[in-house]
Amino acid sequence: MKRVVISDTSCLIVLSKINQLDILHSLFGEVWISEDVRNEFGEDLPHWFIIKKANSIQIEKILSLNLDKGEASAIALYLEQKENALLVIDERKGRKIAKELGIKIIGTLGIIAKAKELGLISDLQKTMKELDKIDFRISLSIKQQMLGK
């Protein structure tokens, strides 16, 4: 069975700003997002983004008490697919709640590392500089770890 990949908004924004949104397609094929994520992103998306709605509005409402709409709707979608899903999420609070719920997660940096590993990114140093230009916060230790320093 193919893995379902569900994304929050932050990764889409970051990868779009550095012109690397297609990495998601190369790694995962299609990516599910909620209507809230699409609205937060605010740009046209390629056909391989699939808009889905969680069946449980209650779970989404409960999650919305502590998270923004995009994060809450992405986690709610995941919870309906959890046996074979992966959630793309970056924000610390959202990641913490996702981990507490036993959700398999990956962040933008994990996606970039995986893309580098598979040869989809040829110059990781350049990609990291692009992330710096858009003020994507990365600790020095993680940056050094990714660059093998």
BAFI-3210 file (N, C-alpha, C; in Angstrom, 3 decimals, decimal comma, padded with zeros to 6 digits):
// residues 149
n [1|2|3|4|5|6|7|8|9|10|11|12|13|14|15|16|17|18|19|20|21|22|23|24|25|26|27|28|29|30|31|32|33|34|35|36|37|38|39|40|41|42|43|44|45|46|47|48|49|50|51|52|53|54|55|56|57|58|59|60|61|62|63|64|65|66|67|68|69|70|71|72|73|74|75|76|77|78|79|80|81|82|83|84|85|86|87|88|89|90|91|92|93|94|95|96|97|98|99|100|101|102|103|104|105|106|107|108|109|110|111|112|113|114|115|116|117|118|119|120|121|122|123|124|125|126|127|128|129|130|131|132|133|134|135|136|137|138|139|140|141|142|143|144|145|146|147|148|149]
n.u [000,830|000,518|002,144|000,479|000,945|000,709|000,491|001,273|001,061|003,502|005,829|005,195|005,210|007,893|009,389|008,348|009,227|011,952|012,008|011,639|009,440|008,640|010,124|008,659|006,818|008,562|009,604|007,334|005,173|001,884|000,529|-001,367|-003,470|-005,306|-008,251|-007,947|-005,145|-004,532|-005,758|-004,268|-001,761|-002,195|-001,437|-001,554|-001,596|000,210|-001,169|-000,726|-001,157|-003,568|-006,688|-008,168|-010,669|-011,043|-012,941|-013,808|-014,964|-015,039|-012,611|-010,837|-011,715|-011,104|-008,299|-007,777|-007,938|-005,434|-003,733|-002,989|-005,362|-004,491|-002,512|-004,095|-006,063|-004,466|-003,349|-005,714|-006,522|-004,401|-004,819|-006,949|-005,805|-003,683|-002,326|-000,756|000,644|002,293|003,181|003,874|005,306|006,333|006,301|007,083|005,198|003,102|004,480|005,151|002,626|001,790|003,706|003,060|000,649|001,446|002,113|003,656|006,192|007,758|009,914|010,533|013,345|014,043|012,899|014,424|016,939|016,437|015,911|018,420|019,926|018,840|019,681|018,217|018,665|021,430|023,307|023,671|024,686|024,121|021,311|020,878|021,787|019,852|017,675|018,499|018,311|015,568|014,924|014,431|014,455|017,115|018,939|022,397|023,799|022,220|022,333|025,076|025,249|023,667|025,197|027,408|029,514]
n.v [-001,186|002,200|004,955|007,570|010,965|013,809|017,258|020,161|023,753|025,241|023,939|023,931|026,669|027,357|025,657|026,564|029,230|028,863|027,798|024,987|023,335|021,160|019,058|017,678|016,298|014,700|013,075|011,910|011,604|012,120|014,623|015,115|017,732|019,921|021,961|024,228|024,400|024,860|027,377|028,904|028,758|030,042|030,276|029,130|025,635|022,744|019,952|017,587|017,941|017,014|017,886|017,322|016,516|016,215|013,703|013,883|016,516|017,276|016,402|018,034|020,553|020,377|020,131|022,617|024,302|024,571|024,792|026,241|026,580|025,196|023,363|021,912|020,789|019,247|017,378|016,150|014,941|013,132|011,459|009,948|008,323|006,995|004,449|004,164|006,589|009,809|012,776|016,057|018,576|021,559|023,521|023,969|023,601|022,233|019,947|018,829|018,166|016,404|014,337|013,480|012,303|010,102|010,318|009,873|011,898|014,359|017,046|020,145|020,334|017,648|016,668|018,018|016,912|014,222|014,515|015,369|013,111|011,328|012,422|014,482|017,056|018,817|020,593|021,074|023,005|025,397|025,273|025,485|028,077|029,451|028,958|030,441|033,024|033,421|033,610|031,220|029,540|027,817|025,884|026,342|023,999|021,993|022,805|022,486|019,742|018,805|019,654|018,162|018,940]
n.w [000,000|-000,819|000,739|002,420|002,224|004,105|004,301|006,217|006,142|006,359|005,265|002,559|001,991|002,557|000,770|-001,641|-001,667|-002,054|-004,499|-004,712|-004,517|-006,037|-005,090|-003,200|-004,784|-006,268|-004,245|-003,012|-004,753|-004,910|-002,698|000,129|001,204|003,356|002,918|004,481|004,654|001,969|001,679|003,537|002,326|-000,144|-002,853|-006,295|-006,735|-007,881|-009,776|-008,379|-005,733|-003,481|-002,420|000,631|003,061|006,505|008,113|010,725|012,230|014,851|016,054|014,672|015,562|018,294|018,175|017,085|019,214|020,271|018,123|014,857|012,115|009,791|010,740|012,581|010,887|009,190|010,975|011,831|009,421|009,126|011,350|010,514|008,638|009,710|009,748|007,500|006,932|006,669|008,208|007,284|008,932|010,594|012,725|016,132|018,279|016,997|016,117|018,573|019,671|017,672|017,949|020,534|019,967|018,635|015,977|012,824|011,727|009,587|008,833|007,046|006,794|007,042|004,722|002,829|003,418|002,766|000,043|-000,843|-000,240|-002,089|-004,426|-005,521|-004,870|-005,678|-004,624|-001,498|000,217|-001,149|-001,105|001,649|002,038|000,607|002,261|004,477|003,386|003,253|005,841|007,251|010,155|011,518|013,716|014,518|015,088|013,893|011,251|010,760|011,148|009,024|006,885|007,245|008,888]
ca.u [000,000|001,278|002,086|-000,224|001,719|-000,172|001,351|000,859|001,359|004,844|006,741|004,835|005,682|009,365|009,872|007,944|010,103|013,290|011,760|011,878|008,182|008,563|010,784|007,608|006,285|009,608|009,752|006,132|004,083|000,871|000,550|-002,688|-003,570|-006,680|-008,693|-007,324|-003,741|-004,541|-006,078|-003,116|-000,685|-002,650|-000,979|-001,989|-000,795|000,204|-002,224|-000,398|-001,684|-004,938|-007,404|-008,962|-011,326|-011,157|-014,327|-014,138|-014,887|-014,809|-011,166|-010,238|-012,059|-010,320|-006,908|-007,733|-007,819|-004,007|-002,967|-003,690|-006,289|-003,753|-001,936|-005,186|-006,707|-003,498|-003,280|-006,994|-006,435|-003,464|-005,413|-007,844|-004,991|-002,444|-001,610|000,186|000,719|003,409|002,772|004,922|004,979|007,548|006,166|007,425|003,999|002,413|005,294|005,032|001,306|001,795|004,489|002,272|-000,416|002,050|002,101|004,937|006,379|008,988|009,872|011,136|014,761|014,072|012,596|015,613|017,987|016,055|016,095|019,866|020,328|018,383|020,230|017,283|019,331|022,851|024,150|023,008|025,190|023,327|019,946|020,905|021,907|018,523|016,854|018,927|017,798|014,133|014,814|013,995|015,309|017,768|020,016|023,731|024,184|021,496|022,907|026,377|024,991|023,188|026,302|028,495|030,658]
ca.v [000,000|003,442|005,843|008,840|012,072|014,930|018,384|021,433|024,870|025,818|023,314|024,409|028,058|027,358|025,073|027,448|030,407|028,518|027,152|023,547|022,674|019,894|017,992|016,872|015,410|013,724|012,150|011,248|011,534|013,094|015,105|015,556|018,908|020,319|023,247|025,267|024,524|025,534|028,786|029,539|028,858|031,170|030,275|027,977|024,441|021,747|018,936|016,464|018,215|016,532|018,536|016,362|017,025|015,221|013,335|014,265|017,945|017,411|016,290|019,248|021,660|020,207|020,474|024,057|025,037|024,777|024,908|026,987|025,742|024,305|022,263|021,099|020,012|018,253|016,310|015,418|014,068|012,054|010,525|009,056|007,505|006,778|003,197|004,270|008,013|010,621|014,167|017,055|019,683|022,203|024,315|023,226|023,221|021,220|018,729|018,271|017,529|015,261|013,262|012,972|011,485|008,951|010,585|009,839|013,233|014,811|018,485|020,638|019,938|016,208|016,509|018,473|015,892|013,042|014,882|015,368|011,700|010,679|013,121|015,472|018,338|018,580|021,483|021,303|024,287|026,428|025,182|026,028|029,543|029,917|028,948|031,608|034,237|033,596|033,619|029,949|029,371|026,520|026,028|026,146|022,586|021,220|023,212|021,819|018,310|018,561|019,897|017,217|019,646]
ca.w [000,000|-000,945|001,894|002,273|002,783|004,408|004,641|006,788|005,250|006,457|004,316|001,218|001,880|002,512|-000,484|-002,731|-001,638|-002,569|-005,794|-004,577|-004,185|-006,765|-004,325|-002,572|-005,813|-006,583|-003,123|-002,537|-005,727|-004,520|-001,322|000,572|002,057|003,657|002,371|005,308|004,236|000,663|001,904|004,187|001,331|-000,939|-004,246|-007,072|-006,473|-008,954|-009,748|-007,510|-004,388|-003,409|-001,328|001,394|004,256|007,574|008,414|012,094|012,505|016,293|016,313|014,131|016,475|019,524|017,844|016,805|020,470|020,544|016,879|013,814|011,335|008,894|011,532|013,132|009,821|008,709|011,978|011,770|008,234|009,449|012,304|009,779|007,730|010,439|009,534|006,393|006,613|007,129|008,324|007,087|009,845|011,089|013,940|017,345|019,029|016,201|016,152|019,928|019,773|016,751|018,570|021,660|019,392|017,968|014,537|012,113|011,159|008,952|008,631|005,811|006,749|006,768|003,293|002,089|003,617|001,979|-001,368|-001,081|-000,200|-003,318|-005,576|-006,065|-004,615|-005,940|-003,830|-000,214|000,734|-001,822|-000,577|003,008|001,899|000,195|003,475|005,267|002,737|003,535|007,304|007,822|011,328|011,699|014,692|013,950|015,206|012,870|009,965|010,641|011,013|007,660|005,947|007,543|009,484]
c.u [000,877|001,079|001,353|000,625|000,793|000,706|000,591|001,352|002,828|005,826|006,466|005,368|007,195|009,867|009,491|008,886|011,502|013,181|012,056|010,602|008,068|009,271|009,738|007,040|007,304|009,754|008,510|005,029|003,042|000,987|-000,846|-002,562|-005,050|-006,992|-008,057|-005,862|-003,672|-004,809|-004,931|-001,974|-000,980|-002,184|-001,589|-001,039|-000,860|-000,868|-001,957|-000,676|-003,157|-005,601|-008,333|-009,571|-011,409|-012,630|-014,759|-013,903|-014,568|-013,320|-010,462|-010,500|-011,246|-008,860|-006,744|-007,655|-006,359|-003,159|-003,708|-004,506|-005,569|-003,176|-003,029|-005,817|-005,765|-003,395|-004,567|-007,020|-005,532|-004,128|-006,396|-007,084|-003,803|-001,683|-000,546|000,350|001,978|002,933|003,982|004,518|006,270|007,403|006,324|006,178|003,236|003,154|005,163|003,706|001,250|002,546|003,729|001,145|000,122|002,114|003,517|005,098|007,725|008,825|010,528|012,601|014,921|013,805|013,796|016,742|017,696|016,255|017,579|020,376|019,975|018,861|019,290|017,779|020,817|023,760|023,427|023,434|024,367|021,896|019,884|021,038|020,571|017,582|017,207|018,325|016,325|013,857|014,180|014,966|015,800|018,875|021,351|024,125|023,473|022,046|024,246|026,197|024,541|024,307|027,515|029,710|030,795]
c.v [001,253|004,326|007,134|009,909|013,274|016,081|019,533|022,526|025,273|025,235|023,805|025,818|028,090|026,821|025,928|028,661|030,114|027,736|025,652|022,776|021,302|018,736|017,083|015,855|014,317|012,671|011,299|011,046|012,575|013,427|015,597|016,807|019,186|021,640|024,398|025,481|025,240|027,022|029,534|029,731|029,980|031,250|029,079|026,817|023,492|020,677|017,799|016,739|017,847|017,169|017,506|017,054|015,895|014,951|013,803|015,745|018,171|017,365|017,561|020,439|021,577|020,596|021,971|024,903|025,394|025,034|025,778|026,016|024,751|023,111|021,331|020,223|018,946|017,081|015,487|014,477|012,868|011,005|009,558|008,080|006,868|005,487|003,307|005,725|008,639|012,062|015,078|018,282|020,239|022,866|023,450|022,732|022,103|019,899|018,027|017,531|016,292|014,078|012,640|012,053|010,272|009,083|010,530|011,178|013,372|016,316|018,864|020,225|018,442|015,913|016,915|017,448|014,646|013,317|014,895|013,930|010,978|011,380|014,136|016,899|018,075|019,401|021,856|022,635|025,440|026,447|025,768|027,554|030,147|029,961|030,120|032,895|034,491|033,545|032,361|029,628|027,932|026,737|025,733|024,677|021,718|021,552|022,502|020,308|017,976|018,701|019,006|017,866|019,324]
c.w [000,000|000,287|001,532|002,946|002,895|004,861|005,290|005,835|005,222|005,444|002,891|000,988|001,706|001,180|-001,687|-002,820|-002,181|-003,887|-005,787|-004,240|-004,852|-006,066|-003,686|-003,560|-006,150|-005,483|-002,877|-003,580|-005,378|-003,041|-000,984|001,422|002,307|002,943|003,159|004,924|002,890|000,828|002,566|003,192|000,343|-002,381|-004,971|-006,799|-007,656|-008,722|-008,770|-006,030|-004,410|-002,187|-000,671|002,606|005,274|007,838|009,793|012,337|013,981|016,622|015,843|015,053|017,764|019,276|017,619|018,076|020,768|019,303|015,884|012,956|010,424|009,614|012,039|012,055|009,264|009,688|011,960|010,563|008,517|010,334|011,647|008,879|008,424|010,177|008,449|005,957|007,198|007,126|008,173|007,908|010,439|012,457|015,184|018,090|018,301|016,211|017,514|020,075|018,878|017,365|019,737|021,179|018,631|016,450|013,972|011,401|010,457|008,771|007,315|005,705|006,492|005,304|002,456|002,219|002,781|000,483|-001,733|-001,173|-001,503|-004,589|-006,219|-005,839|-004,787|-005,028|-002,538|000,393|000,145|-001,289|000,828|002,981|001,477|001,396|004,373|004,710|003,049|005,037|007,892|008,950|011,472|012,722|014,005|014,001|014,165|011,489|009,748|010,452|009,575|006,634|006,230|008,134|010,948]
res [m|k|r|v|v|i|s|d|t|s|c|l|i|v|l|s|k|i|n|q|l|d|i|l|h|s|l|f|g|e|v|w|i|s|e|d|v|r|n|e|f|g|e|d|l|p|h|w|f|i|i|k|k|a|n|s|i|q|i|e|k|i|l|s|l|n|l|d|k|g|e|a|s|a|i|a|l|y|l|e|q|k|e|n|a|l|l|v|i|d|e|r|k|g|r|k|i|a|k|e|l|g|i|k|i|i|g|t|l|g|i|i|a|k|a|k|e|l|g|l|i|s|d|l|q|k|t|m|k|e|l|d|k|i|d|f|r|i|s|l|s|i|k|q|q|m|l|g|k]
***
